[in-house]
Amino acid sequence: MDKLQLKGKWNQLKGAVKQEWADLTDDDLLYVEGKEDELLGRIQEKTGKAKDELLTWLDKKIKDLD
């Protein structure tokens, strides 16, 4: 997953992320350009998932959206 994919699809992806992990808040999922690592860190902290696992999941969801 590259940063451009994340930026362009984040509004759509955010819904899928909230469905998968309902405990995440809008603040947890706030996307700020250039701070993708912070976003992933917040998701990791709340879900307990490894970064690689999250990136794989997000890549799959991005492909599903295309």
PQR file with spaces between the fields and no chain letter, atoms N, CA, C, O and H, PARSE charges and radii, in Angstrom:
ATOM       1  N    MET     1       0.853   -1.171    0.000 -0.4000 1.5000
ATOM       2  CA   MET     1       0.000    0.000    0.000 -0.0000 2.0000
ATOM       3  C    MET     1       0.899    1.233    0.000  0.5500 1.7000
ATOM       4  O    MET     1       1.772    1.373    0.856 -0.5500 1.4000
ATOM       5  N    ASP     2       0.684    2.110   -0.947 -0.4000 1.5000
ATOM       6  CA   ASP     2       1.457    3.344   -0.918 -0.0000 2.0000
ATOM       7  C    ASP     2       0.590    4.482   -0.386  0.5500 1.7000
ATOM       8  O    ASP     2      -0.629    4.361   -0.264 -0.5500 1.4000
ATOM       9  H    ASP     2      -0.026    1.997   -1.643  0.4000 1.0000
ATOM      10  N    LYS     3       1.246    5.568   -0.079 -0.4000 1.5000
ATOM      11  CA   LYS     3       0.549    6.679    0.578 -0.0000 2.0000
ATOM      12  C    LYS     3      -0.507    7.306   -0.319  0.5500 1.7000
ATOM      13  O    LYS     3      -1.540    7.762    0.170 -0.5500 1.4000
ATOM      14  H    LYS     3       2.236    5.666   -0.177  0.4000 1.0000
ATOM      15  N    LEU     4      -0.259    7.335   -1.632 -0.4000 1.5000
ATOM      16  CA   LEU     4      -1.255    7.891   -2.542 -0.0000 2.0000
ATOM      17  C    LEU     4      -2.522    7.053   -2.553  0.5500 1.7000
ATOM      18  O    LEU     4      -3.627    7.594   -2.595 -0.5500 1.4000
ATOM      19  H    LEU     4       0.580    6.964   -2.029  0.4000 1.0000
ATOM      20  N    GLN     5      -2.368    5.737   -2.515 -0.4000 1.5000
ATOM      21  CA   GLN     5      -3.544    4.867   -2.459 -0.0000 2.0000
ATOM      22  C    GLN     5      -4.328    5.136   -1.188  0.5500 1.7000
ATOM      23  O    GLN     5      -5.554    5.241   -1.217 -0.5500 1.4000
ATOM      24  H    GLN     5      -1.470    5.298   -2.480  0.4000 1.0000
ATOM      25  N    LEU     6      -3.630    5.246   -0.087 -0.4000 1.5000
ATOM      26  CA   LEU     6      -4.294    5.483    1.190 -0.0000 2.0000
ATOM      27  C    LEU     6      -5.024    6.821    1.166  0.5500 1.7000
ATOM      28  O    LEU     6      -6.182    6.902    1.574 -0.5500 1.4000
ATOM      29  H    LEU     6      -2.634    5.160   -0.063  0.4000 1.0000
ATOM      30  N    LYS     7      -4.364    7.857    0.696 -0.4000 1.5000
ATOM      31  CA   LYS     7      -4.976    9.186    0.666 -0.0000 2.0000
ATOM      32  C    LYS     7      -6.221    9.194   -0.212  0.5500 1.7000
ATOM      33  O    LYS     7      -7.261    9.716    0.189 -0.5500 1.4000
ATOM      34  H    LYS     7      -3.423    7.790    0.364  0.4000 1.0000
ATOM      35  N    GLY     8      -6.124    8.624   -1.394 -0.4000 1.5000
ATOM      36  CA   GLY     8      -7.226    8.664   -2.337 -0.0000 2.0000
ATOM      37  C    GLY     8      -8.423    7.831   -1.943  0.5500 1.7000
ATOM      38  O    GLY     8      -9.546    8.127   -2.350 -0.5500 1.4000
ATOM      39  H    GLY     8      -5.279    8.199   -1.720  0.4000 1.0000
ATOM      40  N    LYS     9      -8.204    6.811   -1.170 -0.4000 1.5000
ATOM      41  CA   LYS     9      -9.272    5.876   -0.824 -0.0000 2.0000
ATOM      42  C    LYS     9      -9.668    5.926    0.650  0.5500 1.7000
ATOM      43  O    LYS     9     -10.522    5.150    1.080 -0.5500 1.4000
ATOM      44  H    LYS     9      -7.291    6.571   -0.839  0.4000 1.0000
ATOM      45  N    TRP    10      -9.065    6.821    1.429 -0.4000 1.5000
ATOM      46  CA   TRP    10      -9.247    6.754    2.876 -0.0000 2.0000
ATOM      47  C    TRP    10     -10.701    6.879    3.307  0.5500 1.7000
ATOM      48  O    TRP    10     -11.132    6.153    4.203 -0.5500 1.4000
ATOM      49  H    TRP    10      -8.372    7.451    1.079  0.4000 1.0000
ATOM      50  N    ASN    11     -11.470    7.774    2.698 -0.4000 1.5000
ATOM      51  CA   ASN    11     -12.864    7.915    3.128 -0.0000 2.0000
ATOM      52  C    ASN    11     -13.636    6.618    2.941  0.5500 1.7000
ATOM      53  O    ASN    11     -14.469    6.271    3.778 -0.5500 1.4000
ATOM      54  H    ASN    11     -11.120    8.364    1.970  0.4000 1.0000
ATOM      55  N    GLN    12     -13.374    5.900    1.861 -0.4000 1.5000
ATOM      56  CA   GLN    12     -14.029    4.615    1.644 -0.0000 2.0000
ATOM      57  C    GLN    12     -13.469    3.554    2.588  0.5500 1.7000
ATOM      58  O    GLN    12     -14.218    2.752    3.145 -0.5500 1.4000
ATOM      59  H    GLN    12     -12.697    6.182    1.181  0.4000 1.0000
ATOM      60  N    LEU    13     -12.162    3.555    2.761 -0.4000 1.5000
ATOM      61  CA   LEU    13     -11.523    2.566    3.633 -0.0000 2.0000
ATOM      62  C    LEU    13     -11.930    2.738    5.090  0.5500 1.7000
ATOM      63  O    LEU    13     -12.067    1.760    5.826 -0.5500 1.4000
ATOM      64  H    LEU    13     -11.553    4.207    2.308  0.4000 1.0000
ATOM      65  N    LYS    14     -12.121    3.980    5.498 -0.4000 1.5000
ATOM      66  CA   LYS    14     -12.453    4.253    6.898 -0.0000 2.0000
ATOM      67  C    LYS    14     -13.711    3.495    7.321  0.5500 1.7000
ATOM      68  O    LYS    14     -13.776    2.977    8.436 -0.5500 1.4000
ATOM      69  H    LYS    14     -12.010    4.774    4.900  0.4000 1.0000
ATOM      70  N    GLY    15     -14.696    3.428    6.449 -0.4000 1.5000
ATOM      71  CA   GLY    15     -15.911    2.681    6.764 -0.0000 2.0000
ATOM      72  C    GLY    15     -15.637    1.204    6.976  0.5500 1.7000
ATOM      73  O    GLY    15     -16.181    0.590    7.893 -0.5500 1.4000
ATOM      74  H    GLY    15     -14.643    3.849    5.544  0.4000 1.0000
ATOM      75  N    ALA    16     -14.789    0.635    6.123 -0.4000 1.5000
ATOM      76  CA   ALA    16     -14.440   -0.781    6.254 -0.0000 2.0000
ATOM      77  C    ALA    16     -13.657   -1.033    7.540  0.5500 1.7000
ATOM      78  O    ALA    16     -13.852   -2.051    8.204 -0.5500 1.4000
ATOM      79  H    ALA    16     -14.348    1.135    5.378  0.4000 1.0000
ATOM      80  N    VAL    17     -12.773   -0.104    7.885 -0.4000 1.5000
ATOM      81  CA   VAL    17     -11.981   -0.236    9.115 -0.0000 2.0000
ATOM      82  C    VAL    17     -12.906   -0.196   10.330  0.5500 1.7000
ATOM      83  O    VAL    17     -12.747   -0.987   11.260 -0.5500 1.4000
ATOM      84  H    VAL    17     -12.614    0.723    7.346  0.4000 1.0000
ATOM      85  N    LYS    18     -13.869    0.721   10.324 -0.4000 1.5000
ATOM      86  CA   LYS    18     -14.806    0.827   11.455 -0.0000 2.0000
ATOM      87  C    LYS    18     -15.688   -0.414   11.563  0.5500 1.7000
ATOM      88  O    LYS    18     -16.050   -0.823   12.666 -0.5500 1.4000
ATOM      89  H    LYS    18     -13.998    1.364    9.568  0.4000 1.0000
ATOM      90  N    GLN    19     -16.036   -1.014   10.429 -0.4000 1.5000
ATOM      91  CA   GLN    19     -16.822   -2.250   10.474 -0.0000 2.0000
ATOM      92  C    GLN    19     -16.007   -3.376   11.086  0.5500 1.7000
ATOM      93  O    GLN    19     -16.527   -4.172   11.869 -0.5500 1.4000
ATOM      94  H    GLN    19     -15.743   -0.682    9.532  0.4000 1.0000
ATOM      95  N    GLU    20     -14.739   -3.443   10.733 -0.4000 1.5000
ATOM      96  CA   GLU    20     -13.866   -4.510   11.226 -0.0000 2.0000
ATOM      97  C    GLU    20     -13.532   -4.325   12.708  0.5500 1.7000
ATOM      98  O    GLU    20     -13.508   -5.288   13.475 -0.5500 1.4000
ATOM      99  H    GLU    20     -14.317   -2.797   10.097  0.4000 1.0000
ATOM     100  N    TRP    21     -13.275   -3.077   13.096 -0.4000 1.5000
ATOM     101  CA   TRP    21     -12.868   -2.768   14.464 -0.0000 2.0000
ATOM     102  C    TRP    21     -13.735   -1.628   14.989  0.5500 1.7000
ATOM     103  O    TRP    21     -13.347   -0.463   14.913 -0.5500 1.4000
ATOM     104  H    TRP    21     -13.294   -2.295   12.473  0.4000 1.0000
ATOM     105  N    ALA    22     -14.882   -1.956   15.511 -0.4000 1.5000
ATOM     106  CA   ALA    22     -15.892   -0.971   15.921 -0.0000 2.0000
ATOM     107  C    ALA    22     -15.428   -0.077   17.076  0.5500 1.7000
ATOM     108  O    ALA    22     -16.003    0.991   17.287 -0.5500 1.4000
ATOM     109  H    ALA    22     -15.197   -2.903   15.573  0.4000 1.0000
ATOM     110  N    ASP    23     -14.417   -0.485   17.817 -0.4000 1.5000
ATOM     111  CA   ASP    23     -13.933    0.315   18.947 -0.0000 2.0000
ATOM     112  C    ASP    23     -13.159    1.557   18.512  0.5500 1.7000
ATOM     113  O    ASP    23     -12.911    2.445   19.327 -0.5500 1.4000
ATOM     114  H    ASP    23     -13.950   -1.353   17.646  0.4000 1.0000
ATOM     115  N    LEU    24     -12.776    1.630   17.249 -0.4000 1.5000
ATOM     116  CA   LEU    24     -12.028    2.784   16.764 -0.0000 2.0000
ATOM     117  C    LEU    24     -12.943    3.999   16.647  0.5500 1.7000
ATOM     118  O    LEU    24     -14.069    3.894   16.161 -0.5500 1.4000
ATOM     119  H    LEU    24     -12.977    0.908   16.587  0.4000 1.0000
ATOM     120  N    THR    25     -12.456    5.137   17.091 -0.4000 1.5000
ATOM     121  CA   THR    25     -13.235    6.379   17.031 -0.0000 2.0000
ATOM     122  C    THR    25     -12.857    7.169   15.778  0.5500 1.7000
ATOM     123  O    THR    25     -11.890    6.841   15.091 -0.5500 1.4000
ATOM     124  H    THR    25     -11.541    5.221   17.486  0.4000 1.0000
ATOM     125  N    ASP    26     -13.631    8.211   15.495 -0.4000 1.5000
ATOM     126  CA   ASP    26     -13.295    9.092   14.375 -0.0000 2.0000
ATOM     127  C    ASP    26     -11.927    9.743   14.594  0.5500 1.7000
ATOM     128  O    ASP    26     -11.177    9.945   13.639 -0.5500 1.4000
ATOM     129  H    ASP    26     -14.416    8.478   16.054  0.4000 1.0000
ATOM     130  N    ASP    27     -11.605   10.068   15.835 -0.4000 1.5000
ATOM     131  CA   ASP    27     -10.285   10.641   16.130 -0.0000 2.0000
ATOM     132  C    ASP    27      -9.171    9.640   15.838  0.5500 1.7000
ATOM     133  O    ASP    27      -8.116   10.015   15.326 -0.5500 1.4000
ATOM     134  H    ASP    27     -12.214    9.904   16.611  0.4000 1.0000
ATOM     135  N    ASP    28      -9.404    8.360   16.167 -0.4000 1.5000
ATOM     136  CA   ASP    28      -8.416    7.323   15.870 -0.0000 2.0000
ATOM     137  C    ASP    28      -8.164    7.235   14.370  0.5500 1.7000
ATOM     138  O    ASP    28      -7.050    6.943   13.935 -0.5500 1.4000
ATOM     139  H    ASP    28     -10.261    8.056   16.583  0.4000 1.0000
ATOM     140  N    LEU    29      -9.198    7.487   13.591 -0.4000 1.5000
ATOM     141  CA   LEU    29      -9.130    7.297   12.143 -0.0000 2.0000
ATOM     142  C    LEU    29      -8.923    8.596   11.374  0.5500 1.7000
ATOM     143  O    LEU    29      -9.112    8.633   10.158 -0.5500 1.4000
ATOM     144  H    LEU    29     -10.103    7.724   13.944  0.4000 1.0000
ATOM     145  N    LEU    30      -8.539    9.651   12.065 -0.4000 1.5000
ATOM     146  CA   LEU    30      -8.294   10.931   11.413 -0.0000 2.0000
ATOM     147  C    LEU    30      -7.056   10.825   10.527  0.5500 1.7000
ATOM     148  O    LEU    30      -5.964   10.515   11.002 -0.5500 1.4000
ATOM     149  H    LEU    30      -8.385    9.621   13.053  0.4000 1.0000
ATOM     150  N    TYR    31      -7.243   11.087    9.228 -0.4000 1.5000
ATOM     151  CA   TYR    31      -6.143   11.028    8.269 -0.0000 2.0000
ATOM     152  C    TYR    31      -5.542   12.410    8.095  0.5500 1.7000
ATOM     153  O    TYR    31      -6.250   13.366    7.782 -0.5500 1.4000
ATOM     154  H    TYR    31      -8.131   11.339    8.843  0.4000 1.0000
ATOM     155  N    VAL    32      -4.239   12.516    8.298 -0.4000 1.5000
ATOM     156  CA   VAL    32      -3.509   13.753    8.054 -0.0000 2.0000
ATOM     157  C    VAL    32      -2.406   13.414    7.057  0.5500 1.7000
ATOM     158  O    VAL    32      -1.559   12.557    7.311 -0.5500 1.4000
ATOM     159  H    VAL    32      -3.663   11.740    8.553  0.4000 1.0000
ATOM     160  N    GLU    33      -2.433   14.103    5.919 -0.4000 1.5000
ATOM     161  CA   GLU    33      -1.441   13.831    4.882 -0.0000 2.0000
ATOM     162  C    GLU    33      -0.032   13.969    5.442  0.5500 1.7000
ATOM     163  O    GLU    33       0.292   14.942    6.124 -0.5500 1.4000
ATOM     164  H    GLU    33      -3.121   14.799    5.712  0.4000 1.0000
ATOM     165  N    GLY    34       0.797   12.976    5.139 -0.4000 1.5000
ATOM     166  CA   GLY    34       2.170   12.967    5.618 -0.0000 2.0000
ATOM     167  C    GLY    34       2.340   12.300    6.971  0.5500 1.7000
ATOM     168  O    GLY    34       3.466   12.105    7.429 -0.5500 1.4000
ATOM     169  H    GLY    34       0.534   12.186    4.585  0.4000 1.0000
ATOM     170  N    LYS    35       1.228   11.947    7.618 -0.4000 1.5000
ATOM     171  CA   LYS    35       1.305   11.319    8.943 -0.0000 2.0000
ATOM     172  C    LYS    35       0.632    9.947    8.932  0.5500 1.7000
ATOM     173  O    LYS    35      -0.055    9.562    9.877 -0.5500 1.4000
ATOM     174  H    LYS    35       0.314   12.105    7.246  0.4000 1.0000
ATOM     175  N    GLU    36       0.851    9.224    7.834 -0.4000 1.5000
ATOM     176  CA   GLU    36       0.243    7.906    7.693 -0.0000 2.0000
ATOM     177  C    GLU    36       0.715    6.944    8.776  0.5500 1.7000
ATOM     178  O    GLU    36      -0.056    6.113    9.257 -0.5500 1.4000
ATOM     179  H    GLU    36       1.409    9.536    7.066  0.4000 1.0000
ATOM     180  N    ASP    37       2.002    7.060    9.160 -0.4000 1.5000
ATOM     181  CA   ASP    37       2.530    6.170   10.198 -0.0000 2.0000
ATOM     182  C    ASP    37       1.837    6.396   11.537  0.5500 1.7000
ATOM     183  O    ASP    37       1.620    5.448   12.292 -0.5500 1.4000
ATOM     184  H    ASP    37       2.629    7.734    8.769  0.4000 1.0000
ATOM     185  N    GLU    38       1.491    7.644   11.832 -0.4000 1.5000
ATOM     186  CA   GLU    38       0.759    7.929   13.074 -0.0000 2.0000
ATOM     187  C    GLU    38      -0.633    7.304   13.029  0.5500 1.7000
ATOM     188  O    GLU    38      -1.103    6.751   14.023 -0.5500 1.4000
ATOM     189  H    GLU    38       1.667    8.414   11.219  0.4000 1.0000
ATOM     190  N    LEU    39      -1.281    7.391   11.886 -0.4000 1.5000
ATOM     191  CA   LEU    39      -2.599    6.775   11.708 -0.0000 2.0000
ATOM     192  C    LEU    39      -2.511    5.269   11.932  0.5500 1.7000
ATOM     193  O    LEU    39      -3.310    4.699   12.675 -0.5500 1.4000
ATOM     194  H    LEU    39      -0.900    7.840   11.078  0.4000 1.0000
ATOM     195  N    LEU    40      -1.543    4.632   11.289 -0.4000 1.5000
ATOM     196  CA   LEU    40      -1.376    3.191   11.469 -0.0000 2.0000
ATOM     197  C    LEU    40      -1.050    2.853   12.920  0.5500 1.7000
ATOM     198  O    LEU    40      -1.515    1.841   13.444 -0.5500 1.4000
ATOM     199  H    LEU    40      -0.894    5.095   10.685  0.4000 1.0000
ATOM     200  N    GLY    41      -0.258    3.690   13.563 -0.4000 1.5000
ATOM     201  CA   GLY    41       0.078    3.471   14.970 -0.0000 2.0000
ATOM     202  C    GLY    41      -1.147    3.515   15.867  0.5500 1.7000
ATOM     203  O    GLY    41      -1.282    2.702   16.782 -0.5500 1.4000
ATOM     204  H    GLY    41       0.120    4.512   13.138  0.4000 1.0000
ATOM     205  N    ARG    42      -2.044    4.468   15.604 -0.4000 1.5000
ATOM     206  CA   ARG    42      -3.275    4.550   16.407 -0.0000 2.0000
ATOM     207  C    ARG    42      -4.138    3.308   16.195  0.5500 1.7000
ATOM     208  O    ARG    42      -4.706    2.767   17.145 -0.5500 1.4000
ATOM     209  H    ARG    42      -1.934    5.128   14.861  0.4000 1.0000
ATOM     210  N    ILE    43      -4.232    2.864   14.950 -0.4000 1.5000
ATOM     211  CA   ILE    43      -5.032    1.666   14.664 -0.0000 2.0000
ATOM     212  C    ILE    43      -4.392    0.451   15.326  0.5500 1.7000
ATOM     213  O    ILE    43      -5.088   -0.377   15.913 -0.5500 1.4000
ATOM     214  H    ILE    43      -3.771    3.303   14.178  0.4000 1.0000
ATOM     215  N    GLN    44      -3.070    0.344   15.233 -0.4000 1.5000
ATOM     216  CA   GLN    44      -2.360   -0.766   15.874 -0.0000 2.0000
ATOM     217  C    GLN    44      -2.614   -0.795   17.375  0.5500 1.7000
ATOM     218  O    GLN    44      -2.899   -1.845   17.949 -0.5500 1.4000
ATOM     219  H    GLN    44      -2.504    1.017   14.757  0.4000 1.0000
ATOM     220  N    GLU    45      -2.508    0.361   17.995 -0.4000 1.5000
ATOM     221  CA   GLU    45      -2.669    0.455   19.448 -0.0000 2.0000
ATOM     222  C    GLU    45      -4.047   -0.037   19.882  0.5500 1.7000
ATOM     223  O    GLU    45      -4.165   -0.761   20.871 -0.5500 1.4000
ATOM     224  H    GLU    45      -2.276    1.214   17.528  0.4000 1.0000
ATOM     225  N    LYS    46      -5.084    0.352   19.149 -0.4000 1.5000
ATOM     226  CA   LYS    46      -6.453   -0.008   19.531 -0.0000 2.0000
ATOM     227  C    LYS    46      -6.819   -1.443   19.170  0.5500 1.7000
ATOM     228  O    LYS    46      -7.626   -2.072   19.854 -0.5500 1.4000
ATOM     229  H    LYS    46      -4.987    0.939   18.346  0.4000 1.0000
ATOM     230  N    THR    47      -6.215   -1.970   18.079 -0.4000 1.5000
ATOM     231  CA   THR    47      -6.612   -3.305   17.618 -0.0000 2.0000
ATOM     232  C    THR    47      -5.669   -4.403   18.087  0.5500 1.7000
ATOM     233  O    THR    47      -6.050   -5.573   18.135 -0.5500 1.4000
ATOM     234  H    THR    47      -5.559   -1.459   17.524  0.4000 1.0000
ATOM     235  N    GLY    48      -4.442   -4.032   18.432 -0.4000 1.5000
ATOM     236  CA   GLY    48      -3.458   -5.033   18.814 -0.0000 2.0000
ATOM     237  C    GLY    48      -2.872   -5.780   17.627  0.5500 1.7000
ATOM     238  O    GLY    48      -2.184   -6.785   17.808 -0.5500 1.4000
ATOM     239  H    GLY    48      -4.133   -3.081   18.392  0.4000 1.0000
ATOM     240  N    LYS    49      -3.135   -5.304   16.417 -0.4000 1.5000
ATOM     241  CA   LYS    49      -2.630   -5.956   15.206 -0.0000 2.0000
ATOM     242  C    LYS    49      -1.237   -5.428   14.873  0.5500 1.7000
ATOM     243  O    LYS    49      -0.909   -4.279   15.165 -0.5500 1.4000
ATOM     244  H    LYS    49      -3.694   -4.488   16.270  0.4000 1.0000
ATOM     245  N    ALA    50      -0.425   -6.284   14.257 -0.4000 1.5000
ATOM     246  CA   ALA    50       0.901   -5.879   13.808 -0.0000 2.0000
ATOM     247  C    ALA    50       0.779   -4.976   12.585  0.5500 1.7000
ATOM     248  O    ALA    50      -0.194   -5.065   11.835 -0.5500 1.4000
ATOM     249  H    ALA    50      -0.692   -7.218   14.019  0.4000 1.0000
ATOM     250  N    LYS    51       1.767   -4.109   12.388 -0.4000 1.5000
ATOM     251  CA   LYS    51       1.739   -3.180   11.259 -0.0000 2.0000
ATOM     252  C    LYS    51       1.628   -3.936    9.934  0.5500 1.7000
ATOM     253  O    LYS    51       0.832   -3.562    9.072 -0.5500 1.4000
ATOM     254  H    LYS    51       2.557   -4.037   12.997  0.4000 1.0000
ATOM     255  N    ASP    52       2.418   -4.993    9.768 -0.4000 1.5000
ATOM     256  CA   ASP    52       2.363   -5.775    8.523 -0.0000 2.0000
ATOM     257  C    ASP    52       0.981   -6.362    8.296  0.5500 1.7000
ATOM     258  O    ASP    52       0.489   -6.386    7.168 -0.5500 1.4000
ATOM     259  H    ASP    52       3.064   -5.297   10.468  0.4000 1.0000
ATOM     260  N    GLU    53       0.363   -6.831    9.353 -0.4000 1.5000
ATOM     261  CA   GLU    53      -0.983   -7.403    9.254 -0.0000 2.0000
ATOM     262  C    GLU    53      -1.992   -6.332    8.825  0.5500 1.7000
ATOM     263  O    GLU    53      -2.848   -6.587    7.978 -0.5500 1.4000
ATOM     264  H    GLU    53       0.763   -6.812   10.269  0.4000 1.0000
ATOM     265  N    LEU    54      -1.888   -5.147    9.405 -0.4000 1.5000
ATOM     266  CA   LEU    54      -2.778   -4.050    9.023 -0.0000 2.0000
ATOM     267  C    LEU    54      -2.564   -3.637    7.573  0.5500 1.7000
ATOM     268  O    LEU    54      -3.529   -3.419    6.841 -0.5500 1.4000
ATOM     269  H    LEU    54      -1.192   -4.940   10.092  0.4000 1.0000
ATOM     270  N    LEU    55      -1.302   -3.529    7.152 -0.4000 1.5000
ATOM     271  CA   LEU    55      -1.015   -3.135    5.775 -0.0000 2.0000
ATOM     272  C    LEU    55      -1.548   -4.157    4.784  0.5500 1.7000
ATOM     273  O    LEU    55      -2.079   -3.787    3.737 -0.5500 1.4000
ATOM     274  H    LEU    55      -0.517   -3.706    7.746  0.4000 1.0000
ATOM     275  N    THR    56      -1.413   -5.430    5.101 -0.4000 1.5000
ATOM     276  CA   THR    56      -1.949   -6.481    4.236 -0.0000 2.0000
ATOM     277  C    THR    56      -3.462   -6.364    4.150  0.5500 1.7000
ATOM     278  O    THR    56      -4.031   -6.468    3.064 -0.5500 1.4000
ATOM     279  H    THR    56      -0.982   -5.731    5.952  0.4000 1.0000
ATOM     280  N    TRP    57      -4.114   -6.151    5.278 -0.4000 1.5000
ATOM     281  CA   TRP    57      -5.573   -6.015    5.309 -0.0000 2.0000
ATOM     282  C    TRP    57      -6.017   -4.800    4.496  0.5500 1.7000
ATOM     283  O    TRP    57      -6.961   -4.889    3.711 -0.5500 1.4000
ATOM     284  H    TRP    57      -3.651   -6.067    6.160  0.4000 1.0000
ATOM     285  N    LEU    58      -5.332   -3.658    4.683 -0.4000 1.5000
ATOM     286  CA   LEU    58      -5.668   -2.441    3.944 -0.0000 2.0000
ATOM     287  C    LEU    58      -5.446   -2.619    2.445  0.5500 1.7000
ATOM     288  O    LEU    58      -6.259   -2.163    1.640 -0.5500 1.4000
ATOM     289  H    LEU    58      -4.565   -3.586    5.320  0.4000 1.0000
ATOM     290  N    ASP    59      -4.348   -3.281    2.063 -0.4000 1.5000
ATOM     291  CA   ASP    59      -4.099   -3.554    0.640 -0.0000 2.0000
ATOM     292  C    ASP    59      -5.238   -4.346    0.027  0.5500 1.7000
ATOM     293  O    ASP    59      -5.691   -4.044   -1.077 -0.5500 1.4000
ATOM     294  H    ASP    59      -3.688   -3.651    2.716  0.4000 1.0000
ATOM     295  N    LYS    60      -5.695   -5.354    0.741 -0.4000 1.5000
ATOM     296  CA   LYS    60      -6.796   -6.180    0.240 -0.0000 2.0000
ATOM     297  C    LYS    60      -8.059   -5.334    0.074  0.5500 1.7000
ATOM     298  O    LYS    60      -8.759   -5.453   -0.931 -0.5500 1.4000
ATOM     299  H    LYS    60      -5.327   -5.599    1.637  0.4000 1.0000
ATOM     300  N    LYS    61      -8.345   -4.491    1.048 -0.4000 1.5000
ATOM     301  CA   LYS    61      -9.538   -3.646    0.971 -0.0000 2.0000
ATOM     302  C    LYS    61      -9.436   -2.639   -0.176  0.5500 1.7000
ATOM     303  O    LYS    61     -10.431   -2.363   -0.846 -0.5500 1.4000
ATOM     304  H    LYS    61      -7.776   -4.394    1.865  0.4000 1.0000
ATOM     305  N    ILE    62      -8.238   -2.089   -0.407 -0.4000 1.5000
ATOM     306  CA   ILE    62      -8.046   -1.160   -1.523 -0.0000 2.0000
ATOM     307  C    ILE    62      -8.326   -1.875   -2.841  0.5500 1.7000
ATOM     308  O    ILE    62      -8.990   -1.325   -3.719 -0.5500 1.4000
ATOM     309  H    ILE    62      -7.430   -2.314    0.138  0.4000 1.0000
ATOM     310  N    LYS    63      -7.825   -3.091   -2.978 -0.4000 1.5000
ATOM     311  CA   LYS    63      -8.066   -3.865   -4.206 -0.0000 2.0000
ATOM     312  C    LYS    63      -9.546   -4.170   -4.370  0.5500 1.7000
ATOM     313  O    LYS    63     -10.061   -4.162   -5.488 -0.5500 1.4000
ATOM     314  H    LYS    63      -7.285   -3.537   -2.264  0.4000 1.0000
ATOM     315  N    ASP    64     -10.231   -4.440   -3.271 -0.4000 1.5000
ATOM     316  CA   ASP    64     -11.672   -4.701   -3.330 -0.0000 2.0000
ATOM     317  C    ASP    64     -12.442   -3.470   -3.811  0.5500 1.7000
ATOM     318  O    ASP    64     -13.488   -3.606   -4.447 -0.5500 1.4000
ATOM     319  H    ASP    64      -9.812   -4.447   -2.363  0.4000 1.0000
ATOM     320  N    LEU    65     -11.935   -2.272   -3.514 -0.4000 1.5000
ATOM     321  CA   LEU    65     -12.599   -1.034   -3.916 -0.0000 2.0000
ATOM     322  C    LEU    65     -12.404   -0.728   -5.401  0.5500 1.7000
ATOM     323  O    LEU    65     -13.226   -0.042   -6.008 -0.5500 1.4000
ATOM     324  H    LEU    65     -11.085   -2.162   -2.997  0.4000 1.0000
ATOM     325  N    ASP    66     -11.322   -1.236   -5.982 -0.4000 1.5000
ATOM     326  CA   ASP    66     -11.025   -0.955   -7.399 -0.0000 2.0000
ATOM     327  C    ASP    66     -11.877   -1.719   -8.361  0.5500 1.7000
ATOM     328  O    ASP    66     -11.725   -1.570   -9.574 -0.5500 1.4000
ATOM     329  H    ASP    66     -10.654   -1.794   -5.489  0.4000 1.0000
